Amino acid sequence: MDIKDIQNLIKFVSKAEVSEVKYKTKDFEITIKTPLAGSEMNYMQQPAVYHSAPQQSSAPAPQQSAAPAPTASEPVSDDSKFITIKSPMIGTFYRKPSPDKDVFINVGDEVAVGKVVCVIEAMKLFNQIESEISGKIVKILVDDATPVEYDQPLFLVDPS
């Protein structure tokens, strides 16, 4: 499906006055929600590696605050017990599907393989991030609505 097909699908859905349409193939999945459903559009493609020089300049900012430094050292010591869910892309991390909805998961919640744990916005596209492991969420390592980088730890999961 190319960009023209996606644009035509969006126009069709907006004129059809439906609240949500999902289209899925083995290569990608697209969900279109009209204003009736909360005015959001999600597009998820297989995770890709993005490298960008401007992201390196934003990395020193989190290091300036005192809070993230101890957080980063704790997962290293607990690394033997817990498994880390990492970001598959660069973007903005969100714990909720939209501002008026509840968070996907909290500390102490059980997750299963395939359960959506967060959303990462990249270039105005909201990518749902699914858990690749089952277990209990021990710690959320990223604040809501903050930028994340490729392979950055997002959650700690106790697989036992």
Number of C-alpha atoms within 10 A of each C-alpha: 8 6 8 9 10 13 11 11 15 18 11 12 17 17 10 10 11 15 15 18 14 11 11 10 8 7 9 12 15 17 16 21 20 19 13 12 11 14 12 16 18 18 17 17 12 11 11 10 10 11 12 10 7 8 15 11 9 13 13 10 9 12 11 10 9 9 10 13 12 9 13 12 10 10 19 10 10 11 11 8 12 21 20 20 22 19 21 20 21 22 24 18 24 23 22 17 20 13 10 8 10 10 15 15 17 14 13 13 12 16 21 14 11 12 17 18 23 23 24 26 20 14 9 12 15 22 26 19 21 16 19 14 17 17 19 19 23 19 18 17 18 18 12 14 15 11 19 24 21 17 13 16 19 19 22 23 25 18 15 8
